[in-house]
Amino acid sequence: MTADGLRNRLRAALPAAMRQRDAALVALLRETLAALDNAEAVPGAGDDPGSLALEATPVGAGAREVARRELSDDDVERLVRGEIGERRDAAAVYERAGRPDEARRLREQADALAAIAGEGSGPDRR
């Protein structure tokens, strides 16, 4: 499984979930794709002095743009597995706190994401 393939499967699942009016799956896919996009962001320049006077601000298209970093296949897979694991861990916490409905919702999200990612959906998977 390649990262581009995994990212493409997530993106392809989004319009399908929207057509089915599955709000929970749409939110899950958007959250996961946003996590991947956020992981590609690079930190801002360390020499940023903060708020500058108008005449001292950089001018022109791209004055503050930097190239995004590219995630490797392993990075994408690790991030998606992390999203699955976070939901399963949170479900266990909710279960212990006596909130089985919330735990069930999180487990369903983890299972849906695992199915798209091509992982098994058993409780021992992370």
N, C-alpha and C positions, 0 to 999 in steps of 0.2 A: 504494500500500500504506500503510495507516494503522498507527500504533503499536499501537492497541487491537487491530487485526486481527492484527498480528504477534504480540503478546502472547497473544491468544486462540488463535492457531494453535499456539503453543508449548504452551499449557495443554491444548489439545485433543489434541495429540500425546502427552502424558504418559500418560493412561490407556490409550491405544491401545498404546503401547510396553509398559506394564505387563501388559496382557492377552496380548501376544505374548511376554512374559518376556524382553524384550530389555534386559538389565541395563545394557549400555553406553549405549544410547539413553536409558534412564530417567535414568541418572546425568548424561548430557550435558544433558538438558532441565532437570533440577533445578538443575544448576550455572548454566545460563543464566538461568533464572527467578530464582534467588537473586541473581545479579549485577544484574538489573533492580531487584529489591527493595532491595538494598543501595544502589544509586544513588539511590533515593528517600529514603533516610535523611538526616536533617539533623544537623549537628554539635550536640553538647550545648551547654548554656548555658556561656558563658565565666566566669560568676560562681560556678561550682560549687566550693565549698571542699574538696571531697573527702569523706572520711569524717567524718561528724558524730556527736556524741553522740546517743544515742537520743532524748533530749528535744528536740534541735534539728533533727531530721529533718522534712522536709515530710510532712504527714499528709493522707490522703484520696485518694479515687479520682482519678486523673489529675493528681496533684500534680507529676509529672515528665514528663507527656506533652506532646509538641509535634506539630503537624501535619506530615505527610510532604510532601515536595515532589513535584510532579507532573512527570513526564517528558513532554516534547513528542514528537511522532511522530519528529522527527529524532533526538532523544536516544536513543530506543529502537532505532531502526535503526542508529545509530552504535555503540551498545553491542553489539548483536548482530554487526555487521560486525567489531567489535574482537575479540569472542570467536572468530569464524571466523579472523581474521588471526593471533591469538595461537597458535591450534592449528597453522596452516600454518607459521608461523615456527618453532615448537618442532619440528615434523616435520622441517624442513630441518636443524635443529641435530642432532637424533637421527640423521638420515641421514648427516651428516658424521662423527658420532661412531661410525659403524659399528653402529647399532642399528636396522636396517630394520623389524623387527617393531613397535617402538614408533612409528616414523615412520609406518608404514602405519596403525596404530590412530588416531593423531592426524589423519591426512588423512581417514580415514573419518568421524571425528567432525565435522571441518570440512565435509565434503561433505554429511553428514546435516543439519547445522544450516543450511547454505546452501540445501538443498532446501526445508526448512521455511520459511526466510525468503524464498524466491522468488528467490534469486540463482543464477547459474550456478555450476557446481562445478569449473570448470577451474582449473589451477594458477596462472593469472595473475589470478584473482579475489581481491579482498581485501575 
